[in-house]
Structures are given as C-alpha cells and as structure tokens.
Amino acid sequence: MTASDYAAYIAGLPRVIASAAALCRDEQGRVLLVEPNYREGWALPGGTVESDDGETPRQGARRETLEEIGLDRRIGRLLAVDWVPRMGIRPPLVAYLYDGGVLTEEDLKAIRLQEEELLSWRLVPRDELAAHLPDVTARRVLAALDVLDNGTGPAELENGHRVG
C-alpha cells in the first residue's frame, strides 16, 4: 500500500466527534450547570475535544472547564463514556464525563463565565437535573452520579442508557 493509498483509506473512514465535560458539585451535592447562549437549555462545563491538535479527552475537560467557568480544576476519574448516535448532520459522538470534584464556597465565588458562549450558571439538585438538561445528557449525568454514589464505574452508556 502506497502512502497515497493509505491517505485515501484514512480519508474514507467514519468520522466520530469526541466531547469531554467535568461533573462539578457543591458541598450539598448539587450539580453545576451552565447556560449556553447558542442553544436552549443547560449543559455541563465541557465541549469538543481538540483531537486534531493532539488534545486528549481529559485535557479537553480541563481546558473547557477553565475556559467556560474560569476554574482550573484537577480533573478526577472517568465517570462515564457515552456513545451518542448520529443526529441529523452531526456525526456520532463519544462523550467523556469526568469527576470535576466538589466546589467550595471560595470556588463558587471565583467562577467567571466565558461571556462569548455562556449566559449564566446555577447549582441544580439531582431530582431537578432532567428538567434542565437534554434527555441524553441528563441520563449521562445521573449515571455518573450513581458511579460516584456507589464507588463503581465508569459507566458505559449508549445514548445515555447503561449497557453491558
């Protein structure tokens, strides 16, 4: 196989996007959500992994958390990996969700939103997450909270549903 044959082979492979987010909670266990200005609803601090630049999912979660809320968090263990199928023109997505740890009062006071993308932030109790997040994201976050609660994990998910 020549170099050009190999390049053509690689160009023809399926495309998948990777995203990474940090699950940050306060001392009462409420989850930190951010409100994007480019779509309806709420999200976790996170976003697309810049894999073309060599970024790993863990690095992406840390970078996105710093960019979006101004906190340079140590990213903890992997809580969930979710395969989200193609939707419209968006290719399939692999979503990595990491433990962003517990935020202290000092941390919460230090939050500085990325004004180009975010309108606000809030702390949401577990039983209200489904009302704020898209269905797939809510299922992913709830699975990750279960992993934290029972000390297992990470959770393997497909479209937010546990598999395996």
C-alpha positions, 0 to 999 in steps of 0.5 A: 500500500502506497502512502497515497493509498493509505491517505485515501483509506484514512480519508474514507473512514467514519468520522466520530466527534469526541466531547469531554465535560467535568461533573462539578458539585457543591458541598450539598451535592448539587450539580453545576450547570451552565447556560449556553447562549447558542442553544436552549437549555443547560449543559455541563462545563465541557465541549469538543475535544481538540483531537486534531491538535493532539488534545486528549479527552481529559485535557479537553475537560480541563481546558473547557472547564477553565475556559467556560467557568474560569476554574482550573480544576484537577480533573478526577476519574472517568465517570462515564463514556457515552456513545451518542448516535448520529443526529441529523448532520452531526456525526456520532459522538463519544462523550467523556464525563469526568469527576470535576470534584466538589466546589467550595464556597471560595470556588463558587465565588471565583467562577467567571463565565466565558461571556462569548458562549455562556449566559449564566450558571446555577447549582441544580439538585439531582431530582431537578437535573432532567428538567434542565438538561437534554434527555441524553445528557441528563441520563449521562449525568445521573449515571455518573452520579450513581458511579460516584454514589456507589464507588463503581464505574465508569459507566458505559452508556449508549445514548445515555442508557447503561449497557453491558 
